Amino acid sequence: MSGKQLEEYHLIKLLKDFDSSLAMSYLDKVRSAMKLIKEKGLFDTLDPIKDGVLIDPIGFRISFREPVFLMLSHPICRLRTKVFYPREIEWEKFFVTHLGMVPIYLPSLNVITVLKLWGEESYTVVSKPFQDELDKGDLLLELLPSSRPAQYSSMNFILQYGASKYKAADELLKPFQKYYRYGFWAFPGRGYTFSSHFLHKRTKITSFMKVTKSLYAVNSIGDYKRIYIEGRSIDCKELDLIGFMFKGPHIYLDHGIKAFAPVDIIEDLEQKKDIRECFLNAIMIELRSELGRLNVLSDITDVGESSFDLTLTLLGLQISQFYFESDRPCYVCNIDELRQNITSLLKEVFKHIKLPATISDRIDNFEIAVRYLYPFLVCDDVRLMMTHPLVMGFLAHQGKLSLLDFSACHLLTDLLNLLEKIHATRRPMDIYLDPRMDMFRGESKRDSMNQLYSIERRIRLYKCLYRSFT
């Protein structure tokens, strides 16, 4: 794929001007991702971007040839912007369009990314109807593929192109909210990370954002302060935080984190009798702009106040780590192995976080938490399985969203095990004749099988990106 007509060709220059070390980190991550993807036999799933100078590609694009979902909310989309954007198009040297950039959550890749909208669609970003929808709560949209499908760039943005955008089925919102709250984690890392993204004009990057999501304890809430981002003012309060970073069974603390939290998202905190008796499951943005550097606690997805809350959060965190370190499409780990890990982590965290006594302290929180995380977490006897968002999209288009109800967990388990079999074998006839394929008899059985094969490959591809950029 030629680079000159693509945005990456121009954006890599802006990134080098903004911070050459970040640009080098990005190129290293691209090289690592493409090497891993090639080793896994998935190189045909992406389009490399070369600029004609560097030997290695400066990036790649992935076309979404399956339905994908975008989750939006006021906290996620807060730092959106629309800019005038002069473009050189062949002989037209003074063509000016508009570019709208909206941070969103992309469940398929489990990443905070940026949706870019050009021309007339860019006005959506700053429109009152769009703000009104965000103020109502989480909004789940679906992009359906077309002859010119939406594309994801290694620079962590999405272009819609010819893909149609619709409101997703209501039954999907709650599972995706659980996935975002307990399945999305982004710990601090050096250089250009998976959830790094930037907002820009034609000639410069205006804001570079490195998103992290982890557990935090609150030391104190400070005074009001007004900060400025992308030309707008945001009233905040300063927080003094302790960050918790997890690597396997080990916990590392980061003391003295100073962050600014918009006043509209810390109302719950200020109502606590003792802010030291809770923990935050929250998104932090390390923001760099021409005004300097600061940390913005942009979204508190959960305020935990009990041992059950902590068990649930640690369970989601461990599940996510195990899942993305594996190539398998569904299997996560043995339930007894996970229980031991969670017990060990709880002991460690309780050394640093004091939670008020509740009735949940006397209950087996682990079993209840596993069931609570259904349908994105499924228990199959002694094994734990994950329902990837691509699988939920497949069920939606098969008209089988009833499988997301716990009463149908045996059918969802059958589907996940079928995906595991697809991963383990390369004999399509074995899959076609598998009795579990009969649940799709209402559709074309062969088409359904081909979709499942595609889902298995896409999950492996997206895991490669996660591991390479994390």
C-alpha positions in Angstrom: 0.0 0.0 0.0 1.5 3.3 -1.0 2.0 5.8 1.8 1.8 9.2 0.1 -2.0 9.3 -0.3 -2.6 8.0 3.2 -2.7 10.1 6.4 0.1 8.1 8.1 2.7 9.5 5.6 1.9 13.0 6.9 1.3 12.1 10.5 4.7 10.3 11.1 6.3 13.6 10.2 4.2 15.4 12.7 5.0 12.8 15.3 8.8 13.2 14.7 8.5 17.0 15.0 6.5 16.6 18.3 8.8 14.0 19.9 11.3 12.0 17.9 11.7 9.3 20.6 7.9 8.7 20.5 8.1 8.4 16.7 11.0 5.8 17.1 9.0 3.9 19.7 6.0 3.8 17.4 8.0 2.5 14.5 9.6 -0.2 16.7 6.1 -1.3 17.8 5.0 -1.4 14.2 8.0 -3.6 13.3 7.3 -5.9 16.3 3.6 -6.2 15.4 4.2 -7.1 11.8 6.9 -9.6 12.7 4.6 -11.4 15.1 1.6 -11.2 12.7 3.7 -12.8 10.0 4.9 -15.5 12.4 1.3 -16.4 13.2 0.4 -16.7 9.5 -1.9 -13.6 9.5 0.1 -11.2 7.3 -2.7 -11.3 4.7 -5.0 -9.6 7.1 -3.3 -6.2 7.0 -2.0 -3.7 4.4 1.6 -2.4 5.2 2.2 1.3 4.5 5.6 2.3 3.1 6.9 5.8 2.4 9.5 5.0 -0.2 12.4 6.0 2.1 12.5 3.7 5.1 13.1 0.0 4.6 10.5 -1.0 7.2 6.8 0.1 6.8 5.8 3.2 8.7 2.5 1.6 9.7 -0.3 -0.6 8.5 -4.1 -0.6 8.1 -6.6 -3.3 8.9 -10.0 -3.4 7.2 -12.9 -4.3 9.3 -14.6 -6.9 7.2 -16.8 -8.0 10.1 -19.3 -5.9 12.2 -17.5 -3.9 14.9 -18.8 -2.0 17.8 -17.9 1.5 19.1 -18.7 2.5 22.7 -19.1 6.2 23.4 -19.9 8.1 26.6 -19.4 11.6 27.9 -16.2 10.7 29.9 -14.6 8.8 27.0 -15.5 11.3 24.4 -14.8 14.4 26.5 -11.6 15.4 24.7 -13.1 15.5 21.2 -12.4 18.3 18.7 -13.1 19.6 15.2 -10.6 21.5 13.2 -10.2 23.2 9.8 -8.0 21.0 7.7 -6.4 22.3 4.4 -5.4 19.5 2.1 -3.4 19.2 -1.1 -5.4 17.1 -3.6 -3.6 17.0 -6.9 -4.0 20.4 -8.6 -6.3 21.7 -5.8 -3.8 23.4 -3.5 -6.2 25.3 -1.3 -8.9 22.8 -0.6 -10.1 23.1 3.0 -12.2 20.5 4.7 -13.0 19.8 8.3 -11.8 17.0 10.5 -13.6 15.7 13.6 -11.8 13.5 16.1 -13.7 11.6 18.9 -12.0 9.3 21.4 -14.0 6.1 21.7 -13.7 2.6 23.1 -13.3 -0.2 20.5 -14.2 -3.5 22.2 -12.9 -5.7 19.4 -9.3 -4.6 20.0 -10.0 -3.7 23.6 -8.5 -0.3 23.1 -9.3 3.4 23.5 -8.9 4.8 20.0 -10.0 7.8 17.9 -12.8 7.9 15.3 -12.0 10.4 12.6 -14.8 12.0 10.7 -14.2 14.1 7.6 -16.2 16.8 5.9 -19.9 17.2 6.7 -19.7 14.3 9.2 -17.1 16.2 11.3 -19.9 18.6 12.5 -21.4 15.6 14.4 -18.5 15.9 16.9 -19.5 19.3 18.2 -23.3 19.1 17.6 -25.8 19.5 20.5 -27.7 16.3 19.5 -24.5 14.4 19.9 -23.8 15.9 23.3 -27.3 15.2 24.4 -26.9 11.5 23.5 -23.6 11.3 25.4 -25.2 12.9 28.4 -27.8 10.1 28.6 -25.1 7.5 29.3 -23.2 4.9 27.3 -24.0 4.7 23.6 -23.1 1.5 21.6 -22.8 1.9 17.8 -22.2 -0.7 15.2 -20.2 -0.3 12.0 -21.3 -2.7 9.3 -18.8 -3.6 6.5 -19.3 -2.4 2.9 -17.4 -2.5 -0.4 -15.2 0.2 1.3 -15.1 -1.0 4.9 -13.9 1.0 7.9 -10.2 0.8 8.6 -8.0 0.8 11.7 -4.6 2.4 11.5 -1.6 1.3 13.5 -1.4 5.0 14.6 -4.6 4.1 16.6 -7.4 5.8 14.7 -10.4 4.6 12.7 -11.7 5.9 9.4 -15.3 5.0 8.7 -15.2 5.2 4.9 -18.2 3.5 3.4 -19.2 1.5 6.5 -22.7 2.2 7.8 -23.1 3.3 11.4 -26.1 2.2 13.4 -27.2 2.0 17.0 -26.4 -1.5 18.2 -29.0 -3.9 19.7 -30.1 -2.9 23.2 -29.3 -6.4 24.5 -25.6 -5.8 23.8 -25.1 -2.6 25.8 -24.9 -4.3 29.3 -22.4 -7.0 28.3 -20.2 -4.4 26.6 -20.4 -2.1 29.7 -19.1 -5.1 31.8 -16.4 -5.7 29.3 -15.3 -2.1 29.4 -15.4 -1.9 33.2 -13.7 -5.2 34.0 -12.0 -6.4 30.8 -10.2 -3.3 29.6 -6.9 -2.5 31.4 -4.0 -0.5 30.2 -1.1 -0.2 32.6 1.6 2.4 32.2 4.3 1.6 29.6 7.2 3.3 28.0 7.0 5.1 24.7 4.1 4.6 22.2 1.5 2.3 23.8 -1.5 0.5 22.5 -4.0 3.2 23.7 -1.7 6.2 22.8 -3.4 8.6 20.4 -3.2 12.2 19.4 -5.3 15.1 18.2 -3.8 17.2 15.5 -4.1 20.0 13.0 -2.6 20.0 9.5 0.8 21.3 10.7 1.1 20.0 14.3 0.0 17.6 17.0 -2.0 19.6 19.5 -2.5 16.9 22.2 -0.8 13.6 22.7 -2.6 11.2 25.0 -1.4 8.0 26.6 -4.3 6.2 28.2 -3.9 4.0 31.3 -6.5 2.1 33.2 -5.8 0.6 36.6 -6.7 0.7 40.3 -6.0 3.7 42.4 -6.4 4.6 46.0 -7.2 8.2 47.0 -5.0 10.0 49.6 -6.7 13.4 49.3 -9.0 15.6 47.2 -7.6 19.1 46.7 -9.0 22.5 45.6 -10.6 23.5 42.4 -8.5 24.3 39.4 -9.3 25.1 35.9 -7.3 23.3 33.1 -7.3 24.0 29.4 -7.3 21.2 26.8 -7.9 21.7 23.1 -9.0 25.3 23.5 -11.7 24.5 26.1 -11.6 25.0 29.9 -12.5 22.2 32.3 -13.2 22.7 36.0 -11.3 20.1 38.0 -10.2 19.1 41.5 -6.7 17.9 42.1 -6.3 14.4 43.5 -3.4 12.8 45.3 -3.4 9.1 44.3 -1.6 5.8 44.8 -1.5 3.7 41.6 -1.5 -0.1 41.6 0.3 -2.0 38.8 -0.1 -5.7 38.4 2.2 -8.2 36.8 1.2 -11.8 37.4 0.8 -12.4 41.2 2.9 -9.3 42.0 1.8 -5.7 42.8 3.8 -2.6 42.4 2.8 0.8 44.0 3.2 4.2 42.5 2.9 6.8 45.2 2.3 10.6 44.9 0.4 10.6 41.6 -1.0 14.1 41.1 -4.1 14.1 38.8 -6.9 16.5 37.8 -10.4 15.0 37.8 -13.3 17.0 36.2 -15.7 17.9 38.9 -18.6 16.1 37.2 -16.9 12.7 37.7 -15.8 13.0 41.4 -19.2 13.8 42.9 -19.5 10.2 44.2 -16.1 10.5 45.8 -17.0 13.7 47.7 -20.0 12.0 49.2 -17.9 9.3 50.8 -17.4 9.5 54.6 -13.8 8.5 54.2 -12.2 8.5 50.7 -9.5 6.3 52.1 -12.0 3.4 52.4 -12.5 2.8 48.7 -10.6 2.2 45.5 -11.0 3.5 42.0 -11.2 1.5 38.8 -10.4 4.5 36.6 -8.9 5.8 33.3 -6.0 8.2 33.5 -4.8 10.2 30.6 -1.2 11.3 30.5 -1.7 14.4 28.4 1.1 16.3 26.6 0.4 19.6 24.7 2.1 23.0 24.1 0.7 24.0 27.6 2.8 21.3 29.3 2.1 17.9 30.8 -0.6 16.8 33.2 -2.6 13.7 34.3 -6.3 13.8 33.9 -8.5 11.2 35.6 -11.0 11.2 32.9 -13.3 8.4 33.8 -14.0 6.6 37.1 -15.7 3.4 35.9 -16.2 2.0 39.4 -15.8 3.1 43.0 -15.2 0.0 45.0 -16.2 -0.2 48.7 -16.3 -3.9 49.6 -14.4 -7.1 49.3 -16.8 -8.2 46.6 -16.1 -5.1 44.5 -12.3 -5.8 44.9 -12.7 -9.5 44.0 -14.8 -8.6 40.9 -12.2 -6.1 39.8 -9.2 -8.3 40.4 -11.0 -11.2 38.6 -11.5 -9.0 35.5 -8.0 -7.8 35.6 -6.5 -11.3 35.8 -8.8 -12.7 33.2 -7.7 -10.0 30.8 -4.0 -10.6 31.4 -4.3 -14.4 30.9 -6.6 -14.1 27.9 -4.4 -11.7 25.8 -1.2 -13.6 26.5 -2.7 -16.7 24.7 -3.5 -17.3 21.1 -6.6 -19.3 21.9 -9.9 -17.7 21.0 -11.9 -18.5 24.1 -10.0 -20.4 26.8 -8.6 -18.3 29.6 -7.4 -20.5 32.5 -8.3 -23.2 35.0 -10.7 -21.9 37.6 -8.7 -23.3 40.6 -5.6 -21.6 39.3 -7.4 -18.3 39.0 -8.9 -18.7 42.5 -5.5 -19.1 44.0 -4.2 -16.0 42.1 -7.2 -13.9 43.3 -6.7 -15.0 46.9 -3.1 -14.0 46.8 -3.8 -10.7 45.2 -6.5 -9.9 47.7 -4.1 -10.4 50.5 -1.6 -8.1 48.9 -4.1 -5.3 48.0 -5.6 -5.4 51.5 -2.2 -4.4 52.9 -2.6 -1.0 51.1 -6.4 -0.5 50.9 -8.8 -0.4 53.8 -12.4 -1.2 52.9 -15.4 -0.9 55.3 -16.7 -4.1 56.7 -19.7 -5.5 54.8 -21.7 -8.7 54.7 -19.8 -9.7 51.5 -16.7 -10.3 53.7 -18.3 -13.6 54.9 -19.4 -14.9 51.5 -17.5 -16.8 48.8 -17.1 -13.7 46.5 -15.2 -15.5 43.9 -18.0 -17.8 42.7 -20.5 -14.9 42.7 -18.1 -12.7 40.8 -17.5 -15.3 38.1 -21.2 -15.6 37.5 -21.7 -11.8 37.6 -19.3 -11.4 34.7 -21.4 -13.6 32.4 -21.7 -13.5 29.3 -18.2 -12.2 28.6 -16.9 -14.7 31.2 -18.2 -18.3 31.0 -17.5 -21.1 33.3 -17.3 -24.6 31.7 -16.8 -27.0 34.6 -13.2 -26.3 35.7 -12.3 -24.0 32.8 -13.0 -20.3 32.3 -13.8 -19.1 28.8 -14.1 -15.5 27.4 -16.7 -14.4 24.9 -14.8 -12.0 22.6 -16.9 -9.0 21.3 -16.6 -10.5 17.8 -18.5 -13.5 19.0 -21.2 -11.2 20.5 -21.5 -9.5 17.1 -21.8 -12.9 15.4 -24.7 -13.8 17.7 -26.4 -10.5 17.0 -26.4 -11.2 13.3 -27.5 -14.8 13.8 -30.5 -13.6 15.7 -29.2 -15.5 18.8 -28.7 -12.8 21.4 -30.8 -15.0 23.8 -27.5 -16.9 24.4 -26.3 -13.9 26.3 -28.8 -14.7 29.0 -27.4 -16.9 31.8 -30.2 -19.5 31.3 -28.7 -20.3 27.9 -25.1 -20.6 29.1 -24.8 -24.2 28.0 -25.4 -23.1 24.4 -22.9 -20.3 24.6 -20.4 -22.7 26.1 -21.0 -25.0 23.1 -20.2 -22.2 20.7 -17.0 -21.2 22.6 -15.8 -24.8 22.6 -16.6 -25.0 18.8 -14.3 -22.0 18.3 -11.6 -23.7 20.4 -12.0 -26.8 18.1 -11.6 -24.5 15.0 -8.4 -23.2 16.6 -7.1 -26.7 17.2 -7.9 -28.3 13.9 -7.5 -27.3 10.3 -10.1 -29.8 8.9 -13.2 -27.8 8.0 -15.3 -30.9 7.3 -14.9 -31.9 11.0 -16.3 -28.6 12.0 -19.1 -28.7 9.4 -20.2 -32.1 10.7 -19.9 -31.1 14.4 -23.3 -31.4 16.0 -22.8 -28.0 17.6 -23.0 -26.4 14.2 -26.7 -27.4 14.1 -27.6 -24.4 16.2 -27.0 -22.3 13.1 -29.3 -24.4 10.8 -31.6 -21.5 10.4 -28.8 -19.7 8.4 -26.5 -21.0 5.7 -24.5 -23.5 7.7 -21.4 -23.1 5.5 -21.6 -19.3 5.7 -21.8 -19.6 9.5 -18.8 -21.9 9.6 -16.8 -19.5 7.4 -17.7 -16.6 9.7 -16.5 -18.6 12.8 -13.2 -19.4 11.0 -12.8 -15.7 10.2 -13.6 -14.8 13.9 -10.9 -17.2 15.1 -8.3 -15.5 12.8 -9.3 -12.0 13.7 -9.1 -12.7 17.4 -5.5 -14.0 16.9 -4.7 -10.9 14.9 -6.1 -8.5 17.5 -4.2 -10.3 20.2 -1.0 -9.8 18.2 -1.6 -6.0 18.1 -2.3 -6.0 21.8 0.9 -7.8 22.7 3.1 -5.9 20.4 2.0 -2.4 21.4 1.4 -3.1 25.2 
